[in-house]
Amino acid sequence: MADLVKQILAKPIQLADHVIKSADEASSFKQECGELKSKTEKLAALLRQAARASSDLYERPTRRIIDDTEQVLEKALALVLKCRANGIMKRVFTIIPAAAFRKMSAQLENSIGDVSWLLRVSASADDRDDEYLGLPPIAANEPILCLIWEQIAILYTGSPDDRSDAAASLVSLARDNDRYGKLIIEEGGVQPLLKLVKDGKLEGQENAARAIGLLGRDPESVEHMIHAGVCSVFAKILKEAPMKVQAVVAWAVSELAAHYPKCQDLFAQHNIIRLLVGHLAFETVQEHSKYAIVSQKATSIHALVLASNANSYAVASSNSNGSVNSAGPNVEEDKNRINHPLGNRTRSQFHSVIANTMAMNGVAKLPNGNAPVANGNGNSTTLPVAASAAAKPATHHQHSNSLSAVHLKGREGEDVATKAHMKAMAARALWQLAKGNSPICRSIT
């Protein structure tokens, strides 16, 4: 980046030196050439200062401002060279309007203002001293562009609080106008926003993630963000960030997937599907071999039904003769009991995993020390403690693997509203990721 900026600045510096030298050699309009020389010297000093600070300069406005400055210096050089005409005939036929010098002086003054603004906006937070940067002369035709430049520059060099405010400003701009969103992307705003999502403070992370979601309003914009690494950043956040940030990221995933369905598989490759399902299952599903285990209480309706059936079967078997194989409830209870909706058909693997796990968790409650285990017909049998203990290592291994899927630190302490919002955003993201994509639908179920 520094070498590139130095290359951009090399030609304007050479042109400025040439203008200064030619102004000294002017044989006509010496006073006007002297004024141009004075302003060109000031501009050359700023350009050299920019070259020394090339590693800190924000590339996009640097290119635009330096290109305009180069054009101004070329015009100034052409004007000064006309004043070097020697001989009476050349002076007679060389016509230079007086307004040309006034116009050129104003253009040089504008270039000085532009380069000065570039140096201020690219300065670090400590050197800026919270001064109002204002708008450079180049912003006369497009003030929004310079406002975007300023906010993106703050994202690169500002303090954590300033970066959060800059991200909030970009959110406001992107929400107001689709064109502003495209300008933010074109001017290089995606990379610093992703960096803020990954490394910023809580409020800054939320603002940056919200900005990313608002910027992805068309396939081209989403594809640009995919190439910038949004998938890996979002996967990291969904795994270990605060839940409030994760909720905004889940919403952003839903926005990107809605506007660019081709990114569904890319998100899936970064385990975002599994992470979102883990958030959705938080305090809802007690056990699953594939997703995260986050609660030891059965809180879903299905889990409660399974727990009720498993416990009733276990108690009935323990009250019979203490035999290993349970004969089930008596005839009267069998008549009164409501049949399972699936009847005697084999249930899905997901249901079996839940039933087996809940049965294993009920070992300590049995008076005879036997463990209930659900079979494929929706009933349960009891196994000795030794047999159930042999099954525990595998269950513990699954538990450890699933815990690694989602970072659970501090999640239990979140307030109810935040948890509910997280689930809603996870469901929204899964909806958009699964829409029209059968492999992802199968992976979710």
WOWOUR-V571299 format. One record per residue. OMEGA is omega in whole degrees, -180 to 180 (* if undefined). BURIAL is 1 if it has 24 or more other C-alpha atoms within 12 Angstrom, else 0. D_LAST is the distance of its C-alpha to the last C-alpha in whole Angstrom. Layout:
# WOWOUR-V571299
omega->OMEGA burial->BURIAL d_last->D_LAST
omega->OMEGA burial->BURIAL d_last->D_LAST
This chain:
# WOWOUR-V571299
omega->-179 burial->0 d_last->47
omega->180 burial->0 d_last->51
omega->179 burial->0 d_last->52
omega->180 burial->0 d_last->51
omega->178 burial->1 d_last->52
omega->177 burial->1 d_last->56
omega->179 burial->0 d_last->56
omega->-176 burial->1 d_last->55
omega->-174 burial->1 d_last->58
omega->-176 burial->1 d_last->60
omega->177 burial->1 d_last->62
omega->179 burial->1 d_last->62
omega->178 burial->1 d_last->64
omega->178 burial->1 d_last->66
omega->180 burial->1 d_last->67
omega->178 burial->1 d_last->68
omega->180 burial->1 d_last->70
omega->178 burial->1 d_last->72
omega->-180 burial->1 d_last->72
omega->-180 burial->1 d_last->74
omega->-179 burial->1 d_last->76
omega->179 burial->1 d_last->77
omega->177 burial->1 d_last->78
omega->-177 burial->1 d_last->81
omega->-178 burial->0 d_last->82
omega->178 burial->1 d_last->82
omega->176 burial->0 d_last->86
omega->-177 burial->1 d_last->85
omega->-176 burial->1 d_last->83
omega->-180 burial->0 d_last->83
omega->179 burial->0 d_last->83
omega->178 burial->1 d_last->79
omega->177 burial->1 d_last->78
omega->178 burial->1 d_last->79
omega->178 burial->1 d_last->76
omega->179 burial->1 d_last->74
omega->-179 burial->1 d_last->75
omega->-179 burial->1 d_last->74
omega->178 burial->1 d_last->71
omega->177 burial->1 d_last->70
omega->178 burial->1 d_last->70
omega->179 burial->1 d_last->68
omega->180 burial->1 d_last->65
omega->178 burial->1 d_last->66
omega->178 burial->0 d_last->66
omega->179 burial->1 d_last->62
omega->178 burial->1 d_last->61
omega->176 burial->1 d_last->62
omega->177 burial->1 d_last->61
omega->179 burial->1 d_last->57
omega->178 burial->1 d_last->58
omega->-180 burial->0 d_last->58
omega->-173 burial->1 d_last->55
omega->-178 burial->1 d_last->53
omega->-178 burial->0 d_last->50
omega->-175 burial->1 d_last->50
omega->176 burial->1 d_last->50
omega->-166 burial->1 d_last->47
omega->-172 burial->1 d_last->47
omega->177 burial->1 d_last->46
omega->178 burial->1 d_last->49
omega->179 burial->1 d_last->51
omega->-176 burial->1 d_last->51
omega->-176 burial->1 d_last->52
omega->-178 burial->1 d_last->54
omega->176 burial->1 d_last->56
omega->178 burial->1 d_last->56
omega->179 burial->1 d_last->58
omega->179 burial->1 d_last->60
omega->178 burial->1 d_last->61
omega->179 burial->0 d_last->62
omega->-180 burial->1 d_last->64
omega->177 burial->1 d_last->66
omega->177 burial->1 d_last->67
omega->179 burial->1 d_last->68
omega->179 burial->1 d_last->70
omega->179 burial->1 d_last->72
omega->-180 burial->1 d_last->73
omega->-178 burial->1 d_last->75
omega->179 burial->1 d_last->76
omega->177 burial->1 d_last->77
omega->-179 burial->1 d_last->79
omega->178 burial->1 d_last->81
omega->-176 burial->1 d_last->82
omega->180 burial->1 d_last->84
omega->179 burial->0 d_last->88
omega->-177 burial->0 d_last->91
omega->-177 burial->0 d_last->92
omega->-180 burial->0 d_last->91
omega->180 burial->0 d_last->87
omega->-179 burial->0 d_last->88
omega->-175 burial->0 d_last->89
omega->175 burial->0 d_last->86
omega->-176 burial->0 d_last->83
omega->179 burial->0 d_last->82
omega->179 burial->1 d_last->80
omega->179 burial->0 d_last->79
omega->180 burial->0 d_last->80
omega->-179 burial->0 d_last->76
omega->180 burial->0 d_last->75
omega->178 burial->1 d_last->75
omega->179 burial->0 d_last->74
omega->-179 burial->0 d_last->71
omega->178 burial->1 d_last->70
omega->179 burial->1 d_last->71
omega->180 burial->0 d_last->68
omega->176 burial->1 d_last->66
omega->178 burial->1 d_last->66
omega->178 burial->1 d_last->66
omega->178 burial->1 d_last->63
omega->176 burial->1 d_last->62
omega->178 burial->1 d_last->63
omega->180 burial->1 d_last->61
omega->-178 burial->1 d_last->58
omega->177 burial->1 d_last->58
omega->178 burial->1 d_last->59
omega->180 burial->1 d_last->56
omega->179 burial->1 d_last->54
omega->-180 burial->1 d_last->55
omega->-176 burial->1 d_last->54
omega->180 burial->1 d_last->51
omega->-179 burial->1 d_last->50
omega->179 burial->1 d_last->52
omega->-178 burial->1 d_last->50
omega->-179 burial->0 d_last->49
omega->-178 burial->0 d_last->52
omega->-174 burial->0 d_last->55
omega->176 burial->0 d_last->53
omega->176 burial->0 d_last->55
omega->179 burial->0 d_last->53
omega->178 burial->0 d_last->55
omega->-175 burial->0 d_last->54
omega->-177 burial->1 d_last->54
omega->179 burial->0 d_last->55
omega->179 burial->1 d_last->54
omega->178 burial->1 d_last->56
omega->-180 burial->1 d_last->58
omega->-178 burial->1 d_last->56
omega->-177 burial->1 d_last->53
omega->-178 burial->0 d_last->56
omega->-177 burial->0 d_last->54
omega->-176 burial->0 d_last->51
omega->-179 burial->0 d_last->50
omega->-180 burial->1 d_last->47
omega->-180 burial->1 d_last->46
omega->175 burial->1 d_last->48
omega->177 burial->1 d_last->46
omega->177 burial->1 d_last->43
omega->-177 burial->1 d_last->45
omega->-178 burial->1 d_last->46
omega->179 burial->1 d_last->43
omega->177 burial->1 d_last->41
omega->177 burial->1 d_last->44
omega->177 burial->1 d_last->44
omega->179 burial->1 d_last->40
omega->-168 burial->1 d_last->42
omega->-174 burial->1 d_last->45
omega->175 burial->1 d_last->45
omega->180 burial->1 d_last->44
omega->180 burial->1 d_last->41
omega->178 burial->0 d_last->42
omega->179 burial->1 d_last->43
omega->177 burial->1 d_last->40
omega->178 burial->1 d_last->38
omega->179 burial->1 d_last->40
omega->178 burial->1 d_last->40
omega->177 burial->1 d_last->37
omega->177 burial->1 d_last->37
omega->178 burial->1 d_last->40
omega->175 burial->1 d_last->38
omega->-180 burial->1 d_last->35
omega->180 burial->1 d_last->38
omega->-178 burial->1 d_last->39
omega->180 burial->1 d_last->36
omega->-175 burial->0 d_last->35
omega->-170 burial->0 d_last->38
omega->178 burial->0 d_last->38
omega->-180 burial->0 d_last->36
omega->177 burial->0 d_last->39
omega->177 burial->1 d_last->39
omega->178 burial->1 d_last->36
omega->178 burial->1 d_last->37
omega->179 burial->1 d_last->40
omega->179 burial->1 d_last->38
omega->-178 burial->1 d_last->36
omega->-178 burial->1 d_last->39
omega->172 burial->1 d_last->41
omega->-178 burial->1 d_last->39
omega->-174 burial->1 d_last->37
omega->-177 burial->1 d_last->33
omega->179 burial->1 d_last->34
omega->176 burial->1 d_last->36
omega->178 burial->1 d_last->33
omega->178 burial->1 d_last->31
omega->178 burial->1 d_last->33
omega->176 burial->1 d_last->34
omega->-175 burial->1 d_last->30
omega->-170 burial->1 d_last->30
omega->-173 burial->1 d_last->33
omega->174 burial->1 d_last->34
omega->-174 burial->1 d_last->35
omega->-178 burial->1 d_last->32
omega->178 burial->1 d_last->34
omega->178 burial->1 d_last->34
omega->179 burial->1 d_last->31
omega->-179 burial->1 d_last->30
omega->-179 burial->1 d_last->32
omega->179 burial->1 d_last->31
omega->178 burial->1 d_last->28
omega->178 burial->1 d_last->29
omega->179 burial->1 d_last->31
omega->179 burial->1 d_last->29
omega->-180 burial->1 d_last->26
omega->-179 burial->1 d_last->29
omega->-177 burial->1 d_last->31
omega->-176 burial->1 d_last->28
omega->179 burial->1 d_last->29
omega->-176 burial->1 d_last->29
omega->-178 burial->0 d_last->28
omega->-180 burial->0 d_last->31
omega->180 burial->1 d_last->31
omega->179 burial->1 d_last->27
omega->177 burial->1 d_last->28
omega->-180 burial->1 d_last->31
omega->176 burial->1 d_last->29
omega->179 burial->1 d_last->26
omega->180 burial->0 d_last->29
omega->176 burial->0 d_last->30
omega->-177 burial->1 d_last->28
omega->-177 burial->1 d_last->25
omega->-178 burial->1 d_last->22
omega->179 burial->1 d_last->24
omega->-180 burial->1 d_last->25
omega->178 burial->1 d_last->22
omega->179 burial->1 d_last->20
omega->-179 burial->1 d_last->23
omega->-179 burial->1 d_last->23
omega->-179 burial->1 d_last->20
omega->-169 burial->1 d_last->20
omega->-179 burial->1 d_last->24
omega->174 burial->1 d_last->25
omega->-173 burial->1 d_last->26
omega->179 burial->1 d_last->24
omega->177 burial->1 d_last->26
omega->180 burial->1 d_last->26
omega->179 burial->1 d_last->22
omega->179 burial->1 d_last->22
omega->178 burial->1 d_last->24
omega->177 burial->1 d_last->22
omega->176 burial->1 d_last->19
omega->180 burial->1 d_last->21
omega->177 burial->1 d_last->23
omega->180 burial->1 d_last->19
omega->179 burial->1 d_last->19
omega->-179 burial->1 d_last->22
omega->-180 burial->1 d_last->22
omega->-180 burial->1 d_last->19
omega->-177 burial->1 d_last->21
omega->179 burial->1 d_last->24
omega->-176 burial->1 d_last->23
omega->-179 burial->1 d_last->20
omega->-179 burial->1 d_last->21
omega->-178 burial->1 d_last->20
omega->-178 burial->1 d_last->16
omega->178 burial->1 d_last->16
omega->176 burial->1 d_last->19
omega->180 burial->1 d_last->17
omega->180 burial->1 d_last->14
omega->179 burial->0 d_last->17
omega->176 burial->1 d_last->18
omega->-178 burial->1 d_last->15
omega->177 burial->1 d_last->15
omega->-178 burial->1 d_last->11
omega->180 burial->1 d_last->11
omega->179 burial->1 d_last->14
omega->177 burial->1 d_last->13
omega->176 burial->1 d_last->9
omega->177 burial->1 d_last->12
omega->180 burial->1 d_last->14
omega->-179 burial->1 d_last->12
omega->-178 burial->1 d_last->12
omega->-179 burial->1 d_last->16
omega->178 burial->1 d_last->18
omega->178 burial->1 d_last->15
omega->-174 burial->1 d_last->13
omega->-175 burial->1 d_last->15
omega->173 burial->1 d_last->14
omega->-175 burial->1 d_last->11
omega->-174 burial->1 d_last->12
omega->-174 burial->1 d_last->10
omega->-172 burial->1 d_last->11
omega->174 burial->1 d_last->14
omega->-175 burial->1 d_last->16
omega->-179 burial->1 d_last->18
omega->177 burial->0 d_last->20
omega->179 burial->0 d_last->21
omega->177 burial->0 d_last->21
omega->-175 burial->1 d_last->19
omega->177 burial->0 d_last->19
omega->-179 burial->0 d_last->16
omega->-178 burial->0 d_last->17
omega->-180 burial->0 d_last->15
omega->179 burial->1 d_last->16
omega->178 burial->0 d_last->19
omega->180 burial->0 d_last->20
omega->-180 burial->1 d_last->18
omega->-180 burial->1 d_last->21
omega->179 burial->1 d_last->24
omega->-178 burial->1 d_last->23
omega->-179 burial->1 d_last->23
omega->-179 burial->1 d_last->26
omega->178 burial->1 d_last->28
omega->-178 burial->1 d_last->28
omega->180 burial->1 d_last->29
omega->-180 burial->1 d_last->32
omega->-179 burial->1 d_last->33
omega->-180 burial->1 d_last->33
omega->180 burial->1 d_last->35
omega->-179 burial->0 d_last->38
omega->179 burial->0 d_last->38
omega->-178 burial->0 d_last->40
omega->-178 burial->0 d_last->38
omega->-179 burial->0 d_last->37
omega->-179 burial->1 d_last->34
omega->-178 burial->1 d_last->33
omega->179 burial->1 d_last->32
omega->178 burial->0 d_last->33
omega->-180 burial->1 d_last->31
omega->-179 burial->1 d_last->33
omega->-173 burial->0 d_last->36
omega->-178 burial->0 d_last->37
omega->179 burial->0 d_last->37
omega->-179 burial->0 d_last->34
omega->179 burial->0 d_last->32
omega->-176 burial->0 d_last->34
omega->-175 burial->0 d_last->33
omega->178 burial->0 d_last->29
omega->-179 burial->0 d_last->27
omega->176 burial->0 d_last->24
omega->-178 burial->0 d_last->21
omega->-178 burial->0 d_last->19
omega->-180 burial->0 d_last->18
omega->-179 burial->0 d_last->21
omega->-179 burial->0 d_last->22
omega->179 burial->0 d_last->19
omega->-179 burial->0 d_last->17
omega->-178 burial->0 d_last->14
omega->-180 burial->0 d_last->10
omega->-179 burial->0 d_last->10
omega->179 burial->0 d_last->8
omega->-179 burial->1 d_last->11
omega->179 burial->1 d_last->14
omega->-180 burial->1 d_last->13
omega->-178 burial->1 d_last->14
omega->-179 burial->1 d_last->17
omega->-178 burial->1 d_last->18
omega->-179 burial->1 d_last->18
omega->177 burial->1 d_last->20
omega->179 burial->1 d_last->22
omega->179 burial->1 d_last->23
omega->-179 burial->1 d_last->24
omega->-177 burial->1 d_last->26
omega->-174 burial->1 d_last->29
omega->-177 burial->0 d_last->31
omega->-176 burial->0 d_last->32
omega->-178 burial->1 d_last->33
omega->-177 burial->0 d_last->37
omega->175 burial->1 d_last->37
omega->178 burial->1 d_last->35
omega->-176 burial->1 d_last->32
omega->176 burial->1 d_last->28
omega->177 burial->1 d_last->26
omega->-179 burial->1 d_last->23
omega->176 burial->1 d_last->21
omega->-174 burial->1 d_last->21
omega->-176 burial->0 d_last->19
omega->-179 burial->0 d_last->21
omega->177 burial->1 d_last->20
omega->-180 burial->1 d_last->23
omega->173 burial->1 d_last->24
omega->-179 burial->1 d_last->27
omega->178 burial->1 d_last->29
omega->175 burial->1 d_last->30
omega->-179 burial->1 d_last->33
omega->-179 burial->1 d_last->32
omega->-180 burial->0 d_last->33
omega->180 burial->0 d_last->30
omega->179 burial->1 d_last->28
omega->179 burial->0 d_last->29
omega->-180 burial->0 d_last->29
omega->-175 burial->0 d_last->25
omega->-180 burial->0 d_last->25
omega->180 burial->0 d_last->25
omega->179 burial->0 d_last->22
omega->180 burial->1 d_last->20
omega->179 burial->0 d_last->22
omega->177 burial->0 d_last->22
omega->-180 burial->0 d_last->18
omega->-179 burial->1 d_last->19
omega->-180 burial->0 d_last->21
omega->-178 burial->0 d_last->18
omega->178 burial->1 d_last->16
omega->180 burial->1 d_last->19
omega->-178 burial->1 d_last->20
omega->-178 burial->1 d_last->17
omega->180 burial->1 d_last->18
omega->-171 burial->1 d_last->22
omega->-174 burial->1 d_last->22
omega->176 burial->0 d_last->26
omega->-176 burial->0 d_last->27
omega->-179 burial->1 d_last->24
omega->-178 burial->0 d_last->25
omega->180 burial->0 d_last->28
omega->180 burial->0 d_last->27
omega->-174 burial->0 d_last->28
omega->-178 burial->0 d_last->26
omega->179 burial->0 d_last->26
omega->178 burial->0 d_last->25
omega->-180 burial->1 d_last->22
omega->179 burial->0 d_last->21
omega->178 burial->1 d_last->22
omega->179 burial->1 d_last->19
omega->-180 burial->1 d_last->16
omega->-180 burial->1 d_last->18
omega->177 burial->1 d_last->18
omega->178 burial->1 d_last->15
omega->178 burial->1 d_last->13
omega->180 burial->1 d_last->16
omega->179 burial->1 d_last->15
omega->177 burial->1 d_last->11
omega->-179 burial->1 d_last->12
omega->180 burial->1 d_last->15
omega->-178 burial->1 d_last->13
omega->-175 burial->1 d_last->11
omega->178 burial->1 d_last->14
omega->-177 burial->0 d_last->15
omega->-176 burial->0 d_last->13
omega->177 burial->0 d_last->11
omega->178 burial->0 d_last->10
omega->176 burial->1 d_last->9
omega->179 burial->0 d_last->6
omega->-180 burial->0 d_last->5
omega->179 burial->0 d_last->6
omega->-177 burial->1 d_last->4
omega->* burial->0 d_last->0
